């Protein structure tokens, strides 16, 4: 998918409406399914569509994962979005995320050191406009013992 490429430039990271907070390193039991929490913060005054927006024309929040080399992602759990109305459409309810967001990645890792890589794709909006869709790289070092 074309949106899986990542832009890791300093300029991109400084202007992202969503920030990946942690964890930079996790230790997991080798060969056993483990849940890794992925914490994000959405900038004040902004919201992003949930992974299941009410309107099919809205861009859902998604995660693309690059598995391989002894690391497999079984699934990623998204929380339910919160219904909210905004001034631009006061009678319409949108399913959104605001503030802190935690996704749960279910992974299995073979013994050794790995790098879990993914990309969060989202579209941030304020009460007046929506920004172009963005991609945020997610990298977590995984040690499986």
Secondary structure, DSSP 8 states (H G I E B T S, - for coil): -GGG-----HHHHHH-SEEEEE-SEEEE-TTS-EEEEEEEEE-TT-EEE-TT-SSTTS---EEEEE-BTTEEEEEEE----EEEEETTEEEEEEEEE-SEEEEEEEEEE-SEEEEEEEEEEE-EE-SS-B---EEEEEEEEEEE-
